[in-house]
Amino acid sequence: MRENGVNAIRSGLIITPFRRIENGVVLIEKGEIKAVGEERRIEIPSEARVIDAREKTVVPGFIDIHGHGGGGNDTLDGTYEAIKNIAKFKAKNGTTGFLPTTVTAPQDELLNSARAVREAIERGTGGAEVLGIHLEGPYLNAEKKGAQNEKYIRKPSLEELDEIIEASGDSVKIVTLAPEVGGSIDFIKGVCQRGIVASAGHTDATYEEVVSAVEAGLSHVCHTYNAMRGLHQREPGALGAVLTIEGLTNEIVSDGIHVHPAAMELLIKCKGVDKVILVTDAVVGAGMPEGEYELGGKTIIIKKERHEYVLIGRRIVIEEGLSRFPDGTIAGSVLTMNSAVRNIANFVGLPLQDAVRMATVNPARRIGVYGRKGSLEAGKDADIAVVDDKLNVYMTMVKGSVVYEKR
């Protein structure tokens, strides 16, 4: 692929995702999209190198704003090589941009991870582009710790956060915390003043406590449903708040294990397609053989499990990899973004355009990069995935460079 020349992807179908274009073309020059449209309306320059993607679908590259690792590495490994290897693994699954995500850990480990992310941003990865860092913890509620290591959960500290921001080269994009923990309201205000997204997660907050946090600036929800206080008719809880407060954006892990398909459908009906963001929450064992791995200093077990759901008029059977602690607690996932898109479309009966939007436009808007990423439009980075009708990835391109191609 000519990075500095003119390139054209000719496809049977392009999903921008706002438009479906049959027999479409994407023109690329110097890492940017120059034109998108029907082949009969776009003149392909004679000097262009043409990629024939007929019988395939061309979509914007996926953006994963919550993923801990994959391919045998974890963000908390704290090295450039680890981030680079995660980026290459993600590129194989159509992801073109991501936020390496930490778990609750000692401050020195978080700082090492932040420095590694900074280096990956500055040097590049040869895979998916690192767009910043997501801090999931350590300011969480131990009662809803899930897979987080309770030993390192602590009170919110803007001093600690500023150290991480500096180490990361000002690339912290999201901080997930429990809004009911003492000091959280002032902390949320400080997070927002620093231009960072404040996110609720691992929380036992009441409805009223979430409302107060939103008034302070909280605007996002980490892996909706999981590790949060549930809904009761007389105490709507954290879940009742996040389902009904219009301004909140909501992550969902659509592996069919974290969340029942009916609950996925409920979230979309409550919030609308524009407010739902697909994430992987993937850990070190994603893309790896079954066996034992480590997450936040604890052992996790990766193995395949079968799940069956009976819905109105249909039955869903999945056999997917699952990440658990030895006691059975779910510990992240082995989900990939292309599978997340396929699953949400199949489970909920969504049009592919809407499912793609949840993995491209919505996360790009959430972390403030939509001006250059998240859709196939002239002037944006040529971040592109070529997939088949089952969302298997055949090619991934980042800024016009092919970073993965199926052989």
Secondary structure as GFF3:
##gff-version 3
##sequence-region A 1 407
A	DSSP	beta_strand	6	15	.	.	.	ID=ss1
A	DSSP	beta_strand	20	29	.	.	.	ID=ss2
A	DSSP	beta_strand	32	38	.	.	.	ID=ss3
A	DSSP	three_ten_helix	39	41	.	.	.	ID=ss4
A	DSSP	beta_strand	49	60	.	.	.	ID=ss5
A	DSSP	beta_strand	62	67	.	.	.	ID=ss6
A	DSSP	beta_strand	69	70	.	.	.	ID=ss7
A	DSSP	beta_strand	73	74	.	.	.	ID=ss8
A	DSSP	three_ten_helix	75	77	.	.	.	ID=ss9
A	DSSP	alpha_helix	80	91	.	.	.	ID=ss10
A	DSSP	beta_strand	95	102	.	.	.	ID=ss11
A	DSSP	alpha_helix	107	123	.	.	.	ID=ss12
A	DSSP	beta_strand	129	130	.	.	.	ID=ss13
A	DSSP	beta_strand	133	136	.	.	.	ID=ss14
A	DSSP	three_ten_helix	142	144	.	.	.	ID=ss15
A	DSSP	three_ten_helix	150	152	.	.	.	ID=ss16
A	DSSP	alpha_helix	158	167	.	.	.	ID=ss17
A	DSSP	beta_strand	172	177	.	.	.	ID=ss18
A	DSSP	alpha_helix	184	193	.	.	.	ID=ss19
A	DSSP	beta_strand	197	200	.	.	.	ID=ss20
A	DSSP	alpha_helix	207	216	.	.	.	ID=ss21
A	DSSP	beta_strand	220	221	.	.	.	ID=ss22
A	DSSP	alpha_helix	237	244	.	.	.	ID=ss23
A	DSSP	beta_strand	249	252	.	.	.	ID=ss24
A	DSSP	alpha_helix	261	271	.	.	.	ID=ss25
A	DSSP	three_ten_helix	273	275	.	.	.	ID=ss26
A	DSSP	beta_strand	276	278	.	.	.	ID=ss27
A	DSSP	beta_strand	291	295	.	.	.	ID=ss28
A	DSSP	beta_strand	298	311	.	.	.	ID=ss29
A	DSSP	beta_strand	314	324	.	.	.	ID=ss30
A	DSSP	alpha_helix	337	348	.	.	.	ID=ss31
A	DSSP	alpha_helix	352	359	.	.	.	ID=ss32
A	DSSP	alpha_helix	361	366	.	.	.	ID=ss33
A	DSSP	beta_strand	384	387	.	.	.	ID=ss34
A	DSSP	beta_strand	393	398	.	.	.	ID=ss35
A	DSSP	beta_strand	401	405	.	.	.	ID=ss36
###
